[in-house]
């Protein structure tokens, strides 16, 4: 194995070892022809020509077969949303929301954006990840989380035994804030109704807020992410968990373990098998 394929595998092994997952080595030789399973990967997914255990069809089938029954009532800590009575759009769809956004000029973020980044993934996803706003790569491609932080998010999703196209990924603001600054409150207020509509259409079983801005948009107030991460909260009846943003993890790799703990809770909630000894 050479070049990019080798680099991909090495990145995987390093990521898993940071999460203290090692048992998958036992499965490495198992699924003959497993790479074919990645053939339907969309352009939003990383190049996965190499054999990646957790994203193979065989491994996914195995995870599903051995998944525990979904756990009963969630330990919802607090009903968090200030938006319970938010307006609902009858017969809404993701396509309709995108049409309503149009060539948006509702806030100043339109001035420097290249592409609107609406969101990507499955409209029937059980799990939605919400980030802050597009960065440079996302603005160019029109897709969420495709830069460095996005590659890490993809690894996190695949560590959960899922693929990017199994989940839905979107942001609080759909246009890139200049110099990657945090979105201003008025920009969030303008754009977040579209996020709320996306969540209302998808009706996921869980939402993961990546970082403080996403959490603020769904929780309704500025909160310390380090204090409230890893707890089940709620957004309009959808179980919601906040964790650190992948960009933060790139700067603070030691926090990856905490994020993995949070994601394991999400896996349990979704009935996904949590790898042993992780
Ligand atoms: N960071 C985000 O919050 N969202 C993206 O889409 C990319 C990076």
py3Dmol code that shows the C-alpha trace and the ligand (Angstrom):
import py3Dmol

protein = """\
ATOM      1  CA  UNK A   1       0.000   0.000   0.000  1.00  0.00           C
ATOM      2  CA  UNK A   2       1.392   3.385  -0.966  1.00  0.00           C
ATOM      3  CA  UNK A   3       0.876   7.092  -1.153  1.00  0.00           C
ATOM      4  CA  UNK A   4      -2.515   8.519  -0.248  1.00  0.00           C
ATOM      5  CA  UNK A   5      -3.983   5.113   0.590  1.00  0.00           C
ATOM      6  CA  UNK A   6      -1.236   4.491   3.112  1.00  0.00           C
ATOM      7  CA  UNK A   7      -1.588   8.004   4.565  1.00  0.00           C
ATOM      8  CA  UNK A   8      -5.340   7.416   4.967  1.00  0.00           C
ATOM      9  CA  UNK A   9      -4.810   4.188   6.868  1.00  0.00           C
ATOM     10  CA  UNK A  10      -2.136   5.737   9.048  1.00  0.00           C
ATOM     11  CA  UNK A  11      -4.440   8.635   9.905  1.00  0.00           C
ATOM     12  CA  UNK A  12      -7.118   6.132  10.848  1.00  0.00           C
ATOM     13  CA  UNK A  13      -4.852   4.084  13.041  1.00  0.00           C
ATOM     14  CA  UNK A  14      -3.615   7.174  14.805  1.00  0.00           C
ATOM     15  CA  UNK A  15      -7.142   8.417  15.352  1.00  0.00           C
ATOM     16  CA  UNK A  16      -8.323   5.084  16.729  1.00  0.00           C
ATOM     17  CA  UNK A  17      -5.305   4.755  18.936  1.00  0.00           C
ATOM     18  CA  UNK A  18      -6.053   8.228  20.349  1.00  0.00           C
ATOM     19  CA  UNK A  19      -9.507   6.921  21.150  1.00  0.00           C
ATOM     20  CA  UNK A  20      -7.887   3.858  22.710  1.00  0.00           C
ATOM     21  CA  UNK A  21      -9.698   1.549  20.291  1.00  0.00           C
ATOM     22  CA  UNK A  22      -7.518  -1.338  19.296  1.00  0.00           C
ATOM     23  CA  UNK A  23      -9.772  -4.375  19.155  1.00  0.00           C
ATOM     24  CA  UNK A  24     -10.678  -3.829  15.510  1.00  0.00           C
ATOM     25  CA  UNK A  25      -7.271  -5.176  14.543  1.00  0.00           C
ATOM     26  CA  UNK A  26      -8.799  -8.608  15.127  1.00  0.00           C
ATOM     27  CA  UNK A  27     -11.263  -7.940  12.333  1.00  0.00           C
ATOM     28  CA  UNK A  28      -8.811  -6.628   9.814  1.00  0.00           C
ATOM     29  CA  UNK A  29      -8.573  -9.749   7.704  1.00  0.00           C
ATOM     30  CA  UNK A  30     -12.252 -10.541   7.871  1.00  0.00           C
ATOM     31  CA  UNK A  31     -14.375  -9.044   5.113  1.00  0.00           C
ATOM     32  CA  UNK A  32     -13.035 -10.075   1.738  1.00  0.00           C
ATOM     33  CA  UNK A  33     -13.989  -7.457  -0.841  1.00  0.00           C
ATOM     34  CA  UNK A  34     -15.067  -5.099   1.885  1.00  0.00           C
ATOM     35  CA  UNK A  35     -13.863  -2.048  -0.004  1.00  0.00           C
ATOM     36  CA  UNK A  36     -16.625  -2.446  -2.560  1.00  0.00           C
ATOM     37  CA  UNK A  37     -19.017  -1.245   0.111  1.00  0.00           C
ATOM     38  CA  UNK A  38     -17.606   2.247  -0.148  1.00  0.00           C
ATOM     39  CA  UNK A  39     -18.529   2.520  -3.818  1.00  0.00           C
ATOM     40  CA  UNK A  40     -21.661   4.541  -3.166  1.00  0.00           C
ATOM     41  CA  UNK A  41     -19.791   7.176  -1.209  1.00  0.00           C
ATOM     42  CA  UNK A  42     -20.857  10.633  -2.363  1.00  0.00           C
ATOM     43  CA  UNK A  43     -18.629  13.548  -3.107  1.00  0.00           C
ATOM     44  CA  UNK A  44     -19.028  14.705   0.485  1.00  0.00           C
ATOM     45  CA  UNK A  45     -17.188  11.691   1.785  1.00  0.00           C
ATOM     46  CA  UNK A  46     -13.433  11.391   1.970  1.00  0.00           C
ATOM     47  CA  UNK A  47     -11.605   9.159  -0.469  1.00  0.00           C
ATOM     48  CA  UNK A  48     -11.988   5.726   1.108  1.00  0.00           C
ATOM     49  CA  UNK A  49     -10.473   3.498  -1.504  1.00  0.00           C
ATOM     50  CA  UNK A  50      -8.555   1.752   1.235  1.00  0.00           C
ATOM     51  CA  UNK A  51     -10.007  -0.848   3.555  1.00  0.00           C
ATOM     52  CA  UNK A  52     -11.420   0.953   6.555  1.00  0.00           C
ATOM     53  CA  UNK A  53     -12.925  -1.548   8.960  1.00  0.00           C
ATOM     54  CA  UNK A  54     -15.713   0.503  10.461  1.00  0.00           C
ATOM     55  CA  UNK A  55     -17.086   1.720   7.159  1.00  0.00           C
ATOM     56  CA  UNK A  56     -17.303  -1.608   5.390  1.00  0.00           C
ATOM     57  CA  UNK A  57     -20.694  -3.156   4.718  1.00  0.00           C
ATOM     58  CA  UNK A  58     -19.682  -6.306   6.557  1.00  0.00           C
ATOM     59  CA  UNK A  59     -18.680  -4.413   9.640  1.00  0.00           C
ATOM     60  CA  UNK A  60     -21.793  -2.278   9.531  1.00  0.00           C
ATOM     61  CA  UNK A  61     -24.023  -5.336   9.185  1.00  0.00           C
ATOM     62  CA  UNK A  62     -22.207  -6.897  12.101  1.00  0.00           C
ATOM     63  CA  UNK A  63     -22.654  -3.815  14.224  1.00  0.00           C
ATOM     64  CA  UNK A  64     -26.339  -3.675  13.430  1.00  0.00           C
ATOM     65  CA  UNK A  65     -26.837  -7.391  14.095  1.00  0.00           C
ATOM     66  CA  UNK A  66     -25.207  -7.157  17.477  1.00  0.00           C
ATOM     67  CA  UNK A  67     -26.644  -3.786  18.411  1.00  0.00           C
ATOM     68  CA  UNK A  68     -28.482  -3.741  21.720  1.00  0.00           C
ATOM     69  CA  UNK A  69     -32.152  -2.872  21.712  1.00  0.00           C
ATOM     70  CA  UNK A  70     -32.559   0.898  21.782  1.00  0.00           C
ATOM     71  CA  UNK A  71     -32.364   2.104  25.331  1.00  0.00           C
ATOM     72  CA  UNK A  72     -35.589   3.275  26.888  1.00  0.00           C
ATOM     73  CA  UNK A  73     -36.150   6.707  28.349  1.00  0.00           C
ATOM     74  CA  UNK A  74     -33.340   9.146  27.980  1.00  0.00           C
ATOM     75  CA  UNK A  75     -31.808  10.826  30.976  1.00  0.00           C
ATOM     76  CA  UNK A  76     -32.909  14.229  29.758  1.00  0.00           C
ATOM     77  CA  UNK A  77     -31.335  16.644  32.171  1.00  0.00           C
ATOM     78  CA  UNK A  78     -33.366  19.664  31.323  1.00  0.00           C
ATOM     79  CA  UNK A  79     -35.853  20.792  28.728  1.00  0.00           C
ATOM     80  CA  UNK A  80     -33.582  23.332  27.207  1.00  0.00           C
ATOM     81  CA  UNK A  81     -35.243  24.922  24.259  1.00  0.00           C
ATOM     82  CA  UNK A  82     -36.526  28.446  24.265  1.00  0.00           C
ATOM     83  CA  UNK A  83     -38.064  27.749  20.885  1.00  0.00           C
ATOM     84  CA  UNK A  84     -40.722  25.178  21.733  1.00  0.00           C
ATOM     85  CA  UNK A  85     -43.426  27.304  20.169  1.00  0.00           C
ATOM     86  CA  UNK A  86     -41.455  28.162  17.029  1.00  0.00           C
ATOM     87  CA  UNK A  87     -43.352  28.398  13.772  1.00  0.00           C
ATOM     88  CA  UNK A  88     -43.764  25.191  11.788  1.00  0.00           C
ATOM     89  CA  UNK A  89     -44.068  25.054   8.026  1.00  0.00           C
ATOM     90  CA  UNK A  90     -46.742  22.653   6.782  1.00  0.00           C
ATOM     91  CA  UNK A  91     -45.456  19.828   4.565  1.00  0.00           C
ATOM     92  CA  UNK A  92     -41.953  21.210   4.718  1.00  0.00           C
ATOM     93  CA  UNK A  93     -39.079  19.514   2.905  1.00  0.00           C
ATOM     94  CA  UNK A  94     -35.351  20.096   2.686  1.00  0.00           C
ATOM     95  CA  UNK A  95     -35.813  21.095  -0.964  1.00  0.00           C
ATOM     96  CA  UNK A  96     -38.367  23.699   0.004  1.00  0.00           C
ATOM     97  CA  UNK A  97     -36.105  25.104   2.713  1.00  0.00           C
ATOM     98  CA  UNK A  98     -33.259  25.377   0.211  1.00  0.00           C
ATOM     99  CA  UNK A  99     -35.592  27.129  -2.237  1.00  0.00           C
ATOM    100  CA  UNK A 100     -36.691  29.536   0.478  1.00  0.00           C
ATOM    101  CA  UNK A 101     -33.078  30.387   1.234  1.00  0.00           C
ATOM    102  CA  UNK A 102     -32.623  31.150  -2.451  1.00  0.00           C
ATOM    103  CA  UNK A 103     -29.748  33.453  -3.325  1.00  0.00           C
ATOM    104  CA  UNK A 104     -29.919  34.774   0.219  1.00  0.00           C
ATOM    105  CA  UNK A 105     -29.115  38.413   0.941  1.00  0.00           C
ATOM    106  CA  UNK A 106     -30.745  38.516   4.358  1.00  0.00           C
ATOM    107  CA  UNK A 107     -27.536  39.347   6.216  1.00  0.00           C
ATOM    108  CA  UNK A 108     -24.059  40.717   5.591  1.00  0.00           C
ATOM    109  CA  UNK A 109     -22.545  37.249   5.257  1.00  0.00           C
ATOM    110  CA  UNK A 110     -23.789  37.166   1.663  1.00  0.00           C
ATOM    111  CA  UNK A 111     -21.287  39.837   0.671  1.00  0.00           C
ATOM    112  CA  UNK A 112     -18.191  37.667   0.715  1.00  0.00           C
ATOM    113  CA  UNK A 113     -19.581  34.196   0.365  1.00  0.00           C
ATOM    114  CA  UNK A 114     -18.861  32.060  -2.617  1.00  0.00           C
ATOM    115  CA  UNK A 115     -21.437  29.298  -2.110  1.00  0.00           C
ATOM    116  CA  UNK A 116     -24.294  28.831   0.322  1.00  0.00           C
ATOM    117  CA  UNK A 117     -23.619  25.704   2.385  1.00  0.00           C
ATOM    118  CA  UNK A 118     -27.041  24.246   3.048  1.00  0.00           C
ATOM    119  CA  UNK A 119     -26.198  20.832   4.475  1.00  0.00           C
ATOM    120  CA  UNK A 120     -25.586  17.315   3.260  1.00  0.00           C
ATOM    121  CA  UNK A 121     -26.488  13.756   4.113  1.00  0.00           C
ATOM    122  CA  UNK A 122     -29.629  11.747   4.565  1.00  0.00           C
ATOM    123  CA  UNK A 123     -32.996  13.480   4.906  1.00  0.00           C
ATOM    124  CA  UNK A 124     -34.004  10.465   7.009  1.00  0.00           C
ATOM    125  CA  UNK A 125     -30.959  10.490   9.253  1.00  0.00           C
ATOM    126  CA  UNK A 126     -31.271   9.396  12.859  1.00  0.00           C
ATOM    127  CA  UNK A 127     -28.389  11.662  13.720  1.00  0.00           C
ATOM    128  CA  UNK A 128     -27.722  15.276  12.787  1.00  0.00           C
ATOM    129  CA  UNK A 129     -24.453  17.097  13.447  1.00  0.00           C
ATOM    130  CA  UNK A 130     -24.716  20.867  13.650  1.00  0.00           C
ATOM    131  CA  UNK A 131     -21.611  23.009  13.243  1.00  0.00           C
ATOM    132  CA  UNK A 132     -21.010  26.716  13.389  1.00  0.00           C
ATOM    133  CA  UNK A 133     -20.667  27.943   9.829  1.00  0.00           C
ATOM    134  CA  UNK A 134     -18.777  27.181   6.650  1.00  0.00           C
ATOM    135  CA  UNK A 135     -15.037  27.746   6.462  1.00  0.00           C
ATOM    136  CA  UNK A 136     -12.932  28.361   3.375  1.00  0.00           C
ATOM    137  CA  UNK A 137     -13.151  24.860   1.901  1.00  0.00           C
ATOM    138  CA  UNK A 138     -16.869  24.621   2.566  1.00  0.00           C
ATOM    139  CA  UNK A 139     -17.457  28.029   0.969  1.00  0.00           C
ATOM    140  CA  UNK A 140     -15.644  26.903  -2.162  1.00  0.00           C
ATOM    141  CA  UNK A 141     -17.331  23.506  -2.420  1.00  0.00           C
ATOM    142  CA  UNK A 142     -20.767  24.389  -1.062  1.00  0.00           C
ATOM    143  CA  UNK A 143     -20.615  21.391   1.283  1.00  0.00           C
ATOM    144  CA  UNK A 144     -20.347  21.297   5.084  1.00  0.00           C
ATOM    145  CA  UNK A 145     -17.288  20.038   6.919  1.00  0.00           C
ATOM    146  CA  UNK A 146     -15.026  19.204   4.008  1.00  0.00           C
ATOM    147  CA  UNK A 147     -11.857  20.911   5.275  1.00  0.00           C
ATOM    148  CA  UNK A 148      -9.475  19.717   7.988  1.00  0.00           C
ATOM    149  CA  UNK A 149     -12.091  19.847  10.727  1.00  0.00           C
ATOM    150  CA  UNK A 150     -14.440  18.031   8.362  1.00  0.00           C
ATOM    151  CA  UNK A 151     -11.978  15.218   7.853  1.00  0.00           C
ATOM    152  CA  UNK A 152     -11.826  14.786  11.605  1.00  0.00           C
ATOM    153  CA  UNK A 153     -15.628  14.851  11.806  1.00  0.00           C
ATOM    154  CA  UNK A 154     -15.729  12.142   9.142  1.00  0.00           C
ATOM    155  CA  UNK A 155     -13.380  10.029  11.252  1.00  0.00           C
ATOM    156  CA  UNK A 156     -15.588  10.561  14.281  1.00  0.00           C
ATOM    157  CA  UNK A 157     -18.679   9.514  12.322  1.00  0.00           C
ATOM    158  CA  UNK A 158     -16.940   6.435  10.971  1.00  0.00           C
ATOM    159  CA  UNK A 159     -15.631   5.568  14.436  1.00  0.00           C
ATOM    160  CA  UNK A 160     -19.308   5.393  15.404  1.00  0.00           C
ATOM    161  CA  UNK A 161     -19.794   2.734  12.737  1.00  0.00           C
ATOM    162  CA  UNK A 162     -21.610   5.136  10.417  1.00  0.00           C
ATOM    163  CA  UNK A 163     -20.868   6.850   7.146  1.00  0.00           C
ATOM    164  CA  UNK A 164     -21.315  10.498   6.339  1.00  0.00           C
ATOM    165  CA  UNK A 165     -24.270   9.720   4.117  1.00  0.00           C
ATOM    166  CA  UNK A 166     -26.021   7.950   7.015  1.00  0.00           C
ATOM    167  CA  UNK A 167     -26.148  11.180   9.016  1.00  0.00           C
ATOM    168  CA  UNK A 168     -27.017  14.775   8.191  1.00  0.00           C
ATOM    169  CA  UNK A 169     -24.490  17.575   8.599  1.00  0.00           C
ATOM    170  CA  UNK A 170     -25.311  21.272   8.592  1.00  0.00           C
ATOM    171  CA  UNK A 171     -24.438  24.553  10.245  1.00  0.00           C
ATOM    172  CA  UNK A 172     -26.060  27.380  12.135  1.00  0.00           C
ATOM    173  CA  UNK A 173     -25.164  29.919   9.436  1.00  0.00           C
ATOM    174  CA  UNK A 174     -25.109  28.877   5.806  1.00  0.00           C
ATOM    175  CA  UNK A 175     -22.566  31.413   4.569  1.00  0.00           C
ATOM    176  CA  UNK A 176     -18.927  31.717   5.560  1.00  0.00           C
ATOM    177  CA  UNK A 177     -18.180  34.437   8.100  1.00  0.00           C
ATOM    178  CA  UNK A 178     -15.185  36.481   6.884  1.00  0.00           C
ATOM    179  CA  UNK A 179     -11.830  35.251   8.206  1.00  0.00           C
ATOM    180  CA  UNK A 180     -13.709  32.390   9.860  1.00  0.00           C
ATOM    181  CA  UNK A 181     -14.852  34.645  12.682  1.00  0.00           C
ATOM    182  CA  UNK A 182     -17.739  33.441  14.837  1.00  0.00           C
ATOM    183  CA  UNK A 183     -21.163  34.386  13.452  1.00  0.00           C
ATOM    184  CA  UNK A 184     -22.649  37.514  15.012  1.00  0.00           C
ATOM    185  CA  UNK A 185     -25.881  37.145  17.019  1.00  0.00           C
ATOM    186  CA  UNK A 186     -27.968  38.888  14.339  1.00  0.00           C
ATOM    187  CA  UNK A 187     -26.517  36.588  11.654  1.00  0.00           C
ATOM    188  CA  UNK A 188     -27.404  33.577  13.786  1.00  0.00           C
ATOM    189  CA  UNK A 189     -30.903  34.936  14.384  1.00  0.00           C
ATOM    190  CA  UNK A 190     -31.398  35.441  10.666  1.00  0.00           C
ATOM    191  CA  UNK A 191     -30.145  32.038   9.582  1.00  0.00           C
ATOM    192  CA  UNK A 192     -31.077  29.686  12.410  1.00  0.00           C
ATOM    193  CA  UNK A 193     -34.797  29.457  11.474  1.00  0.00           C
ATOM    194  CA  UNK A 194     -33.628  27.500   8.423  1.00  0.00           C
ATOM    195  CA  UNK A 195     -31.691  25.165  10.708  1.00  0.00           C
ATOM    196  CA  UNK A 196     -34.769  24.683  12.880  1.00  0.00           C
ATOM    197  CA  UNK A 197     -36.775  23.819   9.778  1.00  0.00           C
ATOM    198  CA  UNK A 198     -34.107  21.337   8.673  1.00  0.00           C
ATOM    199  CA  UNK A 199     -34.333  19.624  12.061  1.00  0.00           C
ATOM    200  CA  UNK A 200     -38.133  19.657  11.984  1.00  0.00           C
ATOM    201  CA  UNK A 201     -38.112  17.967   8.571  1.00  0.00           C
ATOM    202  CA  UNK A 202     -35.475  15.357   9.396  1.00  0.00           C
ATOM    203  CA  UNK A 203     -36.770  14.615  12.906  1.00  0.00           C
ATOM    204  CA  UNK A 204     -33.581  12.850  13.943  1.00  0.00           C
ATOM    205  CA  UNK A 205     -33.327  10.688  17.036  1.00  0.00           C
ATOM    206  CA  UNK A 206     -30.434  12.829  18.225  1.00  0.00           C
ATOM    207  CA  UNK A 207     -28.682  16.090  17.440  1.00  0.00           C
ATOM    208  CA  UNK A 208     -25.041  16.660  18.232  1.00  0.00           C
ATOM    209  CA  UNK A 209     -24.034  20.310  18.569  1.00  0.00           C
ATOM    210  CA  UNK A 210     -20.445  20.765  17.537  1.00  0.00           C
ATOM    211  CA  UNK A 211     -19.131  23.619  19.639  1.00  0.00           C
ATOM    212  CA  UNK A 212     -20.556  26.573  21.464  1.00  0.00           C
ATOM    213  CA  UNK A 213     -22.202  28.393  18.549  1.00  0.00           C
ATOM    214  CA  UNK A 214     -24.311  25.393  17.548  1.00  0.00           C
ATOM    215  CA  UNK A 215     -25.166  24.799  21.166  1.00  0.00           C
ATOM    216  CA  UNK A 216     -26.149  28.425  21.640  1.00  0.00           C
ATOM    217  CA  UNK A 217     -28.357  28.326  18.549  1.00  0.00           C
ATOM    218  CA  UNK A 218     -30.251  25.255  19.756  1.00  0.00           C
ATOM    219  CA  UNK A 219     -30.091  25.736  23.493  1.00  0.00           C
ATOM    220  CA  UNK A 220     -31.051  29.380  23.283  1.00  0.00           C
ATOM    221  CA  UNK A 221     -28.381  30.831  25.524  1.00  0.00           C
ATOM    222  CA  UNK A 222     -24.638  31.145  25.723  1.00  0.00           C
ATOM    223  CA  UNK A 223     -23.308  28.340  27.861  1.00  0.00           C
ATOM    224  CA  UNK A 224     -19.962  26.852  28.668  1.00  0.00           C
ATOM    225  CA  UNK A 225     -19.534  23.877  26.400  1.00  0.00           C
ATOM    226  CA  UNK A 226     -17.040  22.287  28.765  1.00  0.00           C
ATOM    227  CA  UNK A 227     -19.673  22.321  31.513  1.00  0.00           C
ATOM    228  CA  UNK A 228     -22.662  21.108  29.513  1.00  0.00           C
ATOM    229  CA  UNK A 229     -21.058  18.777  26.980  1.00  0.00           C
ATOM    230  CA  UNK A 230     -21.909  15.112  27.265  1.00  0.00           C
ATOM    231  CA  UNK A 231     -25.325  15.673  28.849  1.00  0.00           C
ATOM    232  CA  UNK A 232     -28.620  14.883  27.247  1.00  0.00           C
ATOM    233  CA  UNK A 233     -30.606  18.023  26.708  1.00  0.00           C
ATOM    234  CA  UNK A 234     -33.447  18.633  24.331  1.00  0.00           C
ATOM    235  CA  UNK A 235     -34.296  20.774  21.344  1.00  0.00           C
ATOM    236  CA  UNK A 236     -38.008  20.836  20.499  1.00  0.00           C
ATOM    237  CA  UNK A 237     -38.350  17.303  21.768  1.00  0.00           C
ATOM    238  CA  UNK A 238     -35.211  16.028  19.995  1.00  0.00           C
ATOM    239  CA  UNK A 239     -32.533  14.640  22.322  1.00  0.00           C
ATOM    240  CA  UNK A 240     -29.548  16.907  21.961  1.00  0.00           C
ATOM    241  CA  UNK A 241     -25.966  16.639  23.069  1.00  0.00           C
ATOM    242  CA  UNK A 242     -23.188  19.179  22.830  1.00  0.00           C
ATOM    243  CA  UNK A 243     -19.582  18.313  22.378  1.00  0.00           C
ATOM    244  CA  UNK A 244     -16.395  20.053  21.321  1.00  0.00           C
ATOM    245  CA  UNK A 245     -16.054  21.273  17.746  1.00  0.00           C
ATOM    246  CA  UNK A 246     -13.634  19.240  15.586  1.00  0.00           C
ATOM    247  CA  UNK A 247     -11.623  22.440  14.932  1.00  0.00           C
ATOM    248  CA  UNK A 248     -11.091  22.671  18.694  1.00  0.00           C
ATOM    249  CA  UNK A 249      -9.919  19.062  18.674  1.00  0.00           C
ATOM    250  CA  UNK A 250      -7.371  19.882  15.995  1.00  0.00           C
ATOM    251  CA  UNK A 251      -5.907  22.441  18.388  1.00  0.00           C
ATOM    252  CA  UNK A 252      -6.473  20.333  21.520  1.00  0.00           C
ATOM    253  CA  UNK A 253      -6.088  16.659  20.576  1.00  0.00           C
ATOM    254  CA  UNK A 254      -6.209  15.691  24.252  1.00  0.00           C
ATOM    255  CA  UNK A 255      -9.931  16.492  24.247  1.00  0.00           C
ATOM    256  CA  UNK A 256     -10.643  13.746  21.696  1.00  0.00           C
ATOM    257  CA  UNK A 257     -11.238  11.261  24.504  1.00  0.00           C
ATOM    258  CA  UNK A 258     -13.976  13.455  25.981  1.00  0.00           C
ATOM    259  CA  UNK A 259     -15.653  13.769  22.593  1.00  0.00           C
ATOM    260  CA  UNK A 260     -15.494  10.012  22.148  1.00  0.00           C
ATOM    261  CA  UNK A 261     -17.198   9.581  25.529  1.00  0.00           C
ATOM    262  CA  UNK A 262     -19.972  11.912  24.324  1.00  0.00           C
ATOM    263  CA  UNK A 263     -20.324  10.087  21.012  1.00  0.00           C
ATOM    264  CA  UNK A 264     -20.523   6.751  22.789  1.00  0.00           C
ATOM    265  CA  UNK A 265     -23.582   8.029  24.655  1.00  0.00           C
ATOM    266  CA  UNK A 266     -25.087   8.956  21.301  1.00  0.00           C
ATOM    267  CA  UNK A 267     -24.266   5.481  19.962  1.00  0.00           C
ATOM    268  CA  UNK A 268     -25.996   3.836  22.909  1.00  0.00           C
ATOM    269  CA  UNK A 269     -29.022   6.044  22.354  1.00  0.00           C
ATOM    270  CA  UNK A 270     -29.123   5.106  18.661  1.00  0.00           C
ATOM    271  CA  UNK A 271     -28.677   1.399  19.400  1.00  0.00           C
ATOM    272  CA  UNK A 272     -25.236   1.253  17.775  1.00  0.00           C
ATOM    273  CA  UNK A 273     -22.691  -1.134  19.155  1.00  0.00           C
ATOM    274  CA  UNK A 274     -19.998   0.605  21.143  1.00  0.00           C
ATOM    275  CA  UNK A 275     -16.623  -1.018  20.471  1.00  0.00           C
ATOM    276  CA  UNK A 276     -15.323  -3.024  23.411  1.00  0.00           C
ATOM    277  CA  UNK A 277     -12.470  -1.528  25.410  1.00  0.00           C
ATOM    278  CA  UNK A 278     -13.002   1.916  24.007  1.00  0.00           C
TER     279      UNK A 278
END
"""
ligand_1 = """\
8
LIG
N -16.709 24.308 10.739
C -18.042 24.359 10.869
O -18.548 24.700 11.917
N -18.779 24.003 9.841
C -18.281 23.604 8.691
O -19.035 23.293 7.788
C -16.883 23.558 8.587
C -16.107 23.905 9.616
"""
view = py3Dmol.view(width=600, height=400)
view.addModel(protein, "pdb")
view.setStyle({"model": 0}, {"cartoon": {"style": "trace"}})
view.addModel(ligand_1, "xyz")
view.setStyle({"model": 1}, {"stick": {}})
view.zoomTo()
view.show()
